[in-house]
Amino acid sequence: MPTIDEKCDIIERYSSFKKIVNVTGFILRFLHNIRNPNSRISRTYLTVNERRNAIRKLIILVQRDAFSDEINSLNLKTRIKSPLKKLNLFLDSLGIVRVGGRLQHSTLPFDAKHPILLPGKGSFVKCLVEDYHITYCHIGANTLESILSRKYWILTVRRITRSVTFKCVQCFRVRPRFTQPLMADLPPDRVRSLRPFQGVGTDFAGPFNIKTSTLRNARVEKCYLCIFVCLVTKAVHLEVVSGLSVEAFVDCFTRFVSRRGLPSLVRSDCGTNYTGTDKYLKDVYVYLRNHNTDISRELAKSEITWLFNPPSSPNMGGLFEAAVKTAKTLMRRVLGEQNLTFEQLSTFFTRAEAVMNSRPLTPLSSDPNDLDVLTPGHFLITEPLTALPEYDFEETNIGRLNRFQLLQRLSQHFWSRWRNEYLHTLQLRHKWSDPTDSVKIGDLVLIKEDNYPPLQWRRGRITKLLPGNDNVIRVVELRTQKGTLMRPVAKLARLPLDA
């Protein structure tokens, strides 16, 4: 019958340190009962001494396999020729290789002065480090290394502690690492010379409290702000909406079209980003989720294409998300906590619209004769909307150009400046500029949900990849316990599981 010294594959068979120790302990007990029938042990559990003996036996087996040359040199009392000679190794009374070191006269315990030597690779060392990591409440790599050094001297301990903490699923769920794909190229509707508001992005903001009248104790109701942003010139149009219904939005869109012209393309998100901490923002999410088809049907009658961004991907609509932030910032700084009437709030946002349409698209030129910067207002009324009134130069001799031709020339001049001064500023990728490892079908991932702590995020498995025009995967389909979802890769964290 082979003994545990002659043949032992327990270490490779099990992936838990406690399981390895338990199995080894019962094997040693079995061998003890065979050799000593008069003092048989029949407990259903292992004692402290049996566990210690099992760990010692496993350590001896691991050392015999990893440091056979050094052990032979120690037994023959010859000089060690490997780099381990710097550790001043010796064999203790149990046959375990320990580090001699230079701390002989310190007050440290024996195990700390002469730690047990272990290799930097192997299943046993990995299981040992994982057991320490779990026992000490999923500590970090530095603290784990410090605790292990009190008893063990593990070669390349830094590498193995970092590997264990990196692959720990529980630690990963607390601090997940997300992958941001390479920033995509701008779509054609962002880089072509089109009339203002021919392509627009729209978003909701709110709710805002309004008073039903100017009386002191007037009833307070909710309203919302609908923002339209020109995808080419960044011009904005702000509309106050009284409620969240298809009819209210269609009326709002009609007012926008009547003043800015009929767009051919409308972009928006799916409203998932509205499910924030404010419970009222869920109204917007429910409204957009339940009426996407109705809104698309209404706009299709006017030959308008409505494109929705993937759910939970506000980074893909950064243009109108930035406009929402600017409008809310202006409101917070000017109004504070005041409650206005519907007319007063509409007037304020109209003024805010003029301010936003007067912001510069490009920095001021270094030319001392150039005293103006290109703004979205130039594409709307040939000047910033907040500019002071000018004298009427209609009677001034301007050569052979009449007023209509002059306006055409001004418009062409603005578009020329847009191409020469502004368009090239969109060339750089200010972030997300490095290619990353692409996700694969079958990957198990955590789905980031802004309203829940990381340990409550749902898990899903990737079932379908949706590459962009440049074949970079930015959106995928997932299968979860509650059905199929579509999410951007930037909101997914791949769990560190071995194949």
GIDA-V898850 format. One record per pair of residues at least 24 apart in sequence whose C-alpha atoms are under 10 Angstrom apart, sorted by the first residue. I is the first residue (numbers start at 1). J is the second residue. D is the distance in whole Angstrom. If there is no record, write none. Layout:
BEGIN
I	J	D
I	J	D
END
This chain:
BEGIN
3	27	9
3	28	9
3	31	8
4	28	8
4	31	9
4	57	9
4	58	9
4	61	9
5	57	8
5	58	9
5	60	9
5	61	7
6	61	10
7	61	10
8	58	9
8	61	9
10	58	10
10	124	10
11	58	8
11	61	10
11	62	9
11	122	9
11	123	6
11	124	6
11	125	10
11	127	9
12	122	9
12	123	6
12	124	8
13	123	9
14	123	9
14	124	9
14	127	9
15	123	8
15	124	9
15	126	9
15	127	6
15	128	10
15	130	10
16	123	9
16	124	9
16	126	9
16	127	6
16	128	8
16	130	8
16	131	8
17	55	10
17	123	9
17	124	7
17	125	9
17	126	9
17	127	5
17	128	6
17	129	9
17	130	8
17	131	6
17	132	9
18	51	10
18	55	10
18	127	9
18	128	9
18	131	8
19	127	10
20	54	9
20	55	9
20	58	9
20	124	9
20	127	9
20	128	10
21	46	10
21	50	9
21	51	7
21	52	9
21	53	9
21	54	6
21	55	6
21	56	10
21	57	10
21	58	8
22	46	7
22	50	9
22	51	7
22	54	8
22	55	10
23	54	9
24	50	9
24	51	9
24	53	9
24	54	6
24	55	8
24	57	8
24	58	8
25	49	10
25	50	6
25	51	6
25	52	9
25	53	7
25	54	5
25	55	8
25	57	9
25	58	10
26	50	8
26	51	9
26	54	9
27	54	9
28	53	8
28	54	7
28	57	9
29	54	10
56	94	8
56	95	9
56	96	8
57	94	9
57	95	10
57	96	9
58	124	8
59	95	10
59	96	7
59	97	9
59	116	9
59	117	9
59	118	8
59	124	9
59	125	9
60	94	9
60	95	7
60	96	6
60	97	8
60	118	10
61	96	10
62	117	10
62	118	8
62	119	8
62	122	9
62	123	10
62	124	8
62	125	9
63	95	10
63	96	8
63	97	7
63	116	10
63	117	8
63	118	7
63	119	8
64	96	9
64	97	9
65	119	10
66	118	8
66	119	7
66	120	10
66	121	9
66	122	9
67	97	9
67	117	9
67	118	9
67	119	8
70	97	9
71	95	9
71	96	9
71	97	8
84	117	10
84	155	10
87	114	10
87	117	9
87	153	10
89	114	9
89	116	10
89	117	8
90	114	9
90	117	10
91	116	10
92	116	10
98	151	10
98	152	9
98	153	8
99	152	9
99	153	7
108	150	9
109	150	9
109	151	9
110	150	9
110	151	9
111	149	9
111	150	7
111	151	5
111	152	8
112	148	10
112	149	7
112	150	5
112	151	5
112	152	8
112	153	9
113	149	10
113	150	8
113	151	9
114	149	10
114	150	9
114	151	8
114	152	8
114	153	9
115	148	9
115	149	7
115	150	7
115	151	5
115	152	5
115	153	5
115	154	9
116	149	9
116	150	9
116	151	6
116	152	5
116	153	6
116	154	8
117	151	9
117	152	6
117	153	5
117	154	6
117	155	8
118	152	7
118	153	6
118	154	5
118	155	7
118	156	10
118	157	9
119	153	8
119	154	6
119	155	5
119	156	8
119	157	9
120	153	9
120	154	6
120	155	4
120	156	5
120	157	6
120	158	9
120	159	8
120	160	7
121	154	9
121	155	8
121	156	9
121	157	9
121	159	10
121	160	8
125	154	8
125	157	10
125	160	9
126	160	7
126	161	9
126	163	9
126	164	8
127	164	9
129	154	10
129	157	9
129	160	8
129	161	7
129	163	10
129	164	7
129	165	9
130	160	10
130	161	8
130	163	10
130	164	6
130	165	8
130	167	10
130	168	9
131	164	10
133	161	9
133	164	8
133	165	8
133	168	9
134	165	10
134	168	9
134	170	10
137	171	10
138	165	8
138	168	8
138	170	8
138	171	7
139	165	8
139	171	9
140	164	10
140	165	7
140	166	9
140	171	9
141	165	6
141	166	9
166	496	7
167	495	8
167	496	5
167	497	7
167	498	9
168	495	9
168	496	7
168	497	9
169	495	7
169	496	6
169	497	8
170	455	8
170	495	10
171	455	10
172	446	10
172	454	9
172	455	9
172	493	9
172	494	9
172	495	7
172	496	8
173	446	8
173	453	10
173	454	6
173	455	6
173	456	9
173	457	8
173	493	9
173	494	10
173	495	8
173	496	10
174	453	8
174	454	6
174	455	6
174	456	10
174	457	10
175	454	7
175	455	9
175	493	10
176	445	10
176	446	8
176	447	10
176	448	9
176	454	8
176	455	10
176	492	9
176	493	6
176	494	8
176	495	8
176	496	10
177	446	10
177	490	10
177	491	10
177	492	9
177	493	6
177	494	8
177	495	9
177	496	10
178	445	10
178	446	9
178	447	10
178	448	9
178	489	8
178	490	6
178	491	7
178	492	6
178	493	5
178	494	8
179	432	10
179	435	10
179	436	7
179	437	8
179	438	9
179	439	9
179	474	10
179	489	7
179	490	5
179	491	8
179	492	7
179	493	7
179	494	8
180	431	9
180	432	6
180	433	9
180	434	9
180	435	9
180	436	7
180	437	10
180	438	10
180	474	8
180	488	9
180	489	7
180	490	5
180	491	8
180	492	9
181	432	6
181	433	8
181	434	8
181	435	6
181	436	6
181	437	8
181	438	8
181	439	10
181	472	7
181	473	7
181	474	6
181	475	10
181	488	9
181	489	7
181	490	7
182	429	9
182	431	9
182	432	5
182	433	5
182	434	6
182	435	5
182	436	7
182	470	10
182	472	7
182	473	9
182	474	8
183	316	10
183	428	10
183	429	7
183	430	9
183	431	7
183	432	5
183	433	6
183	434	8
183	435	9
183	472	9
183	474	9
184	316	9
184	429	9
184	432	9
184	433	9
184	468	8
184	469	9
184	470	8
184	472	8
184	474	9
185	426	10
185	427	9
185	429	9
185	468	10
185	469	9
185	470	8
186	426	8
186	427	9
187	231	10
187	469	10
188	231	10
188	232	10
189	230	10
189	231	7
189	232	7
189	265	8
190	230	9
190	231	5
190	232	5
190	233	9
190	234	10
190	423	9
190	426	10
191	231	9
191	232	6
191	233	10
191	419	9
191	423	7
191	424	10
191	426	9
192	231	10
192	232	7
192	419	9
192	423	9
193	232	7
193	233	9
193	415	7
193	416	10
193	418	9
193	419	8
194	230	10
194	231	9
194	232	7
194	233	9
194	415	9
195	230	9
195	232	8
195	233	9
195	261	9
195	263	9
195	379	8
195	380	9
195	415	10
196	229	9
196	230	6
196	231	8
196	232	7
196	233	7
196	234	9
196	235	7
196	236	10
196	260	8
196	261	9
196	263	9
196	376	9
196	379	7
196	380	7
197	228	8
197	229	7
197	230	5
197	231	7
197	232	8
197	233	8
197	234	9
197	235	8
197	236	9
197	237	9
197	256	10
197	257	9
197	260	7
197	261	7
197	262	8
197	263	6
197	264	9
197	265	9
197	266	9
197	380	10
198	230	7
198	231	8
198	232	9
198	260	9
198	261	7
198	262	7
198	263	4
198	264	6
198	265	7
198	266	9
199	228	10
199	229	8
199	230	6
199	231	6
199	232	7
199	233	10
199	262	9
199	263	6
199	264	6
199	265	5
199	266	6
199	267	8
199	304	10
199	305	10
200	227	10
200	228	6
200	229	5
200	230	5
200	231	5
200	232	8
200	233	10
200	234	9
200	235	9
200	236	9
200	237	10
200	263	7
200	264	8
200	265	6
200	266	5
200	267	6
200	268	9
200	306	10
200	319	10
200	320	9
201	227	8
201	228	6
201	229	5
201	230	7
201	231	6
201	234	10
201	236	9
201	265	8
201	266	6
201	267	4
201	268	6
201	269	9
201	306	10
201	307	9
201	308	10
201	317	8
201	318	10
201	319	8
201	320	6
201	321	9
201	323	10
202	226	7
202	227	5
202	228	5
202	229	6
202	230	9
202	231	10
202	236	10
202	237	9
202	238	10
202	266	7
202	267	6
202	268	5
202	269	8
202	317	9
202	319	9
202	320	6
202	321	9
202	323	10
202	324	10
203	227	5
203	228	7
203	229	9
203	267	9
203	268	6
203	269	7
203	270	10
203	271	9
203	317	9
203	319	10
203	320	6
203	321	7
203	323	9
203	324	7
204	228	9
204	239	10
204	240	10
204	241	9
204	244	10
204	268	9
204	269	10
204	271	9
204	274	9
204	281	10
204	284	8
204	285	10
204	320	9
204	321	9
204	324	8
205	240	10
205	274	9
205	281	9
205	284	9
205	321	9
205	323	10
205	324	6
205	325	9
205	327	9
205	328	8
206	240	10
206	241	10
206	274	10
206	278	10
206	280	9
206	281	7
206	284	9
206	324	10
206	328	9
207	241	10
207	242	10
207	243	9
207	278	10
207	280	7
207	281	7
207	283	9
207	284	9
208	240	10
208	242	10
208	339	8
208	340	9
208	345	9
209	337	9
209	338	9
209	339	6
209	340	8
209	341	9
209	342	9
209	345	10
210	242	10
210	338	9
210	339	5
210	340	5
210	341	5
210	342	6
210	343	9
210	344	9
210	345	8
211	338	10
211	339	6
211	340	6
211	341	5
211	342	7
211	343	10
211	344	10
211	345	10
212	339	10
212	340	9
212	341	6
212	342	7
212	343	10
213	340	9
213	341	6
213	342	9
213	343	10
214	339	10
214	340	8
214	341	7
218	341	10
220	339	8
220	340	9
220	341	9
221	339	10
221	341	10
221	342	10
222	280	10
222	342	10
223	342	8
223	345	10
224	284	9
225	252	10
225	324	9
225	327	9
225	328	10
225	345	10
225	346	9
225	349	9
226	252	8
226	253	9
226	324	9
227	256	10
227	320	7
227	321	9
227	323	8
227	324	7
227	327	9
227	353	10
228	253	9
228	256	8
228	266	9
228	267	10
228	268	10
228	320	7
228	323	9
228	324	10
229	266	10
229	267	10
229	319	8
229	320	6
229	321	10
229	322	10
229	323	7
229	324	10
230	263	10
230	266	10
230	319	9
230	320	9
230	376	9
231	265	10
231	266	9
231	267	9
231	319	8
231	320	9
232	376	9
232	418	9
232	423	9
233	357	9
233	361	8
233	374	10
233	375	8
233	376	6
233	377	9
233	378	9
233	379	7
233	380	10
233	415	10
233	418	8
233	422	9
233	423	10
234	319	8
234	320	9
234	323	9
234	356	9
234	357	8
234	359	10
234	361	8
234	375	9
234	376	6
234	377	10
235	323	10
235	353	9
235	354	9
235	356	8
235	357	5
235	358	9
235	359	9
235	375	8
235	376	5
235	377	7
235	378	10
235	379	8
235	380	8
236	320	9
236	323	8
236	327	10
236	352	10
236	353	6
236	354	9
236	355	10
236	356	7
236	357	6
236	376	8
236	377	10
237	323	10
237	349	9
237	350	8
237	352	10
237	353	6
237	354	9
237	356	9
237	357	9
238	323	10
238	324	10
238	327	9
238	346	9
238	349	6
238	350	7
238	351	10
238	352	8
238	353	6
238	354	10
239	346	7
239	349	8
239	350	8
239	353	10
240	342	8
240	343	9
240	345	8
240	346	6
240	347	10
240	349	8
240	350	9
241	342	9
241	346	9
242	342	8
243	283	10
243	284	10
244	283	8
244	284	7
244	285	10
244	286	9
244	287	6
244	288	9
245	284	10
245	287	7
245	288	9
245	291	8
245	295	10
246	287	8
246	288	9
246	290	10
246	291	7
246	292	9
246	294	7
246	295	7
246	298	9
247	294	10
247	295	9
249	295	8
250	295	8
250	298	8
250	299	9
253	299	9
260	380	9
262	302	8
262	303	9
262	304	8
263	299	10
263	302	9
263	303	9
263	304	7
263	305	9
264	299	10
264	302	9
264	303	7
264	304	5
264	305	6
264	306	9
265	299	10
265	303	9
265	304	6
265	305	5
265	306	6
265	307	8
266	296	10
266	299	9
266	304	7
266	305	6
266	306	5
266	307	6
266	308	9
267	305	8
267	306	6
267	307	5
267	308	6
267	309	7
267	317	8
267	320	9
268	306	8
268	307	7
268	308	5
268	309	6
268	310	10
268	314	9
268	316	9
268	317	7
268	320	8
268	321	10
269	307	8
269	308	5
269	309	5
269	310	7
269	311	7
269	312	8
269	313	8
269	314	7
269	315	10
269	316	8
269	317	7
269	320	10
269	321	10
270	307	10
270	308	6
270	309	6
270	310	7
270	311	5
270	312	8
270	313	9
270	314	9
271	308	10
271	309	9
271	310	10
271	311	7
271	312	8
271	313	9
271	314	9
272	310	9
272	311	6
272	312	5
272	313	8
272	314	9
272	449	10
273	311	8
273	312	6
273	313	7
273	314	7
273	449	10
273	450	9
274	312	9
274	314	10
275	312	10
275	449	10
275	450	8
275	451	8
276	449	10
276	450	7
276	451	6
277	450	9
277	451	7
277	452	10
309	488	10
310	474	10
310	475	7
310	476	9
310	485	10
310	486	7
310	487	6
310	488	7
311	475	10
311	485	9
311	486	6
311	487	6
311	488	8
312	448	9
312	449	9
312	450	9
312	486	9
312	487	7
312	488	7
312	490	10
312	491	8
313	475	9
313	487	7
313	488	6
313	489	9
313	490	8
313	491	8
314	488	10
315	488	10
315	490	9
316	488	9
323	353	10
323	356	8
326	352	9
326	353	10
326	356	8
327	352	7
327	353	8
327	355	10
327	356	8
328	352	10
330	355	9
330	356	9
351	385	10
351	386	9
353	385	9
354	384	8
354	385	5
354	386	6
354	387	10
355	384	9
355	385	7
355	386	6
356	384	10
356	385	9
356	386	10
357	383	10
357	384	7
357	385	7
357	386	8
358	383	8
358	384	5
358	385	6
358	386	6
358	387	8
359	384	8
359	385	10
359	386	10
360	384	9
361	418	9
361	421	9
361	422	7
361	423	10
361	425	10
362	417	10
362	418	9
362	421	7
362	422	6
362	423	10
362	425	8
363	421	9
363	422	9
365	421	9
373	417	10
373	421	10
374	414	8
374	415	10
374	417	7
374	418	8
374	421	9
374	422	8
375	414	9
375	418	9
376	414	10
376	418	10
378	410	9
378	411	8
378	414	7
378	415	10
379	410	9
379	411	7
379	412	10
379	414	7
379	415	8
379	418	10
380	411	9
381	407	10
381	411	10
382	407	8
382	410	7
382	411	7
382	414	8
383	414	10
435	472	9
436	472	10
436	473	10
437	473	10
438	465	10
438	472	8
438	473	7
438	474	9
438	489	9
439	465	8
439	473	7
439	474	9
439	475	10
439	476	9
439	489	8
439	492	10
439	493	10
439	494	8
440	464	9
440	465	8
440	473	9
440	476	9
441	465	7
441	476	9
441	477	9
441	478	9
442	478	9
442	479	10
443	478	10
443	493	10
443	494	7
443	495	8
443	496	10
443	497	9
443	499	10
444	478	9
444	479	10
444	492	9
444	493	9
444	494	6
444	495	6
444	496	9
444	497	8
445	478	9
445	489	10
445	491	10
445	492	6
445	493	5
445	494	4
445	495	5
445	496	9
445	497	10
446	491	8
446	492	6
446	493	5
446	494	6
446	495	7
447	478	9
447	480	10
447	485	10
447	487	8
447	488	10
447	489	9
447	490	10
447	491	6
447	492	5
447	493	7
447	494	9
448	487	9
448	490	9
448	491	5
448	492	6
448	493	8
449	491	8
449	492	10
450	491	10
458	482	10
459	492	9
459	493	9
459	494	10
459	495	9
460	484	9
460	485	9
460	492	9
460	494	10
461	494	10
462	486	10
462	487	10
465	489	10
END
